[in-house]
Amino acid sequence: MKYGELVSFDPVESVIKLVEADQPQEALRLVKTYVMSNNMAKTLKDLVIPQLQFEDPFDNKGVFIVGNYGTGKSHLMSVISAVAED
């Protein structure tokens, strides 16, 4: 028996195209494929989500996301965008 018969993985997308993230199917796929750590979930809940002021959209605060290439910044932003949109 070969490993390929036991385990399967979806191909890893090297670059997230944020332009496509507004399409409902693509937004859903991006949310489903994001792997969120407990620390990131806490950070989103405590720091990012409170900045999304839906009642006063003209006074929203900015959030600065920093990370090395390939660490998931765009994927994270697509997840935040999908959650905020829905």
N, C-alpha and C positions, 0 to 999 in steps of 0.2 A: 504494500500500500504506500502511496506517495503522500507527502505533506499536503500537496494541492488538493487531494481528495478529502482530506480531513478538515482543512481550514480554508476559508475564503475571505477575501478582503475587497472592499470597494476601492477602486483606484484613488489615490490621493491627488486632489487638485492643488497644483502648486501656487496658483494665483486666483484669488477671489475677484470676480468682476462685479464691483458694486453697482454698475449701471444695470445689471440684470437682476439685482436684489429687489427691485420694486415689483417684479412679476410675482404674483401669488404663489405659483408652484415653486419657483426658484427660492423665494423667501422661506417657504416651508422646508425645502430641502436643506437650506443653509442652517436653519434653526435645528433641524433634526440631526445634522452631522456635526454640530459644535460640541466638543467635549469640554464640559465645564467642571472645574475643580471646586471644592467646597469654599476655598478662599476667594475665587472669582465670584461665586454666587453671593457670598457675603458682601464683597466689594460692590457688586451691582446693586444689591438690595439697600445697602447703607449709603452709598455715595452717588451712584449714577442715576438710578430710578428717581430719587427725590429731585434731581435737577431737571427732570422732564415735567415742566409746569404746563399742563394742558389748559388750565384756566386762564393763564396769563402768558400766551405763547410769545409775545413780543419781548418779554423780559427773561428768556431762558438763559441759563448760564452755559458756558462752554465746558467741555471735558477734554482734557489733553491726554491722549493715550500714547505711550512710548513703549517701544520694544524693538528688538533686532529684527532683521529681515526673516520672514518665515515663521514668526512666533504667533501669528493668528490675529493681528490687529484688525485687518480688514474683515476677517470672518466674525470677530467680536462685534465690530461696528454694524455688520449686516444683521446680526442677531438683535442688537439693541434697536436698530431701525425697524425690524419686523415686529418686535414687541411693542414699540411705541406707536407704530402704525395701526396695530390691531387693538 
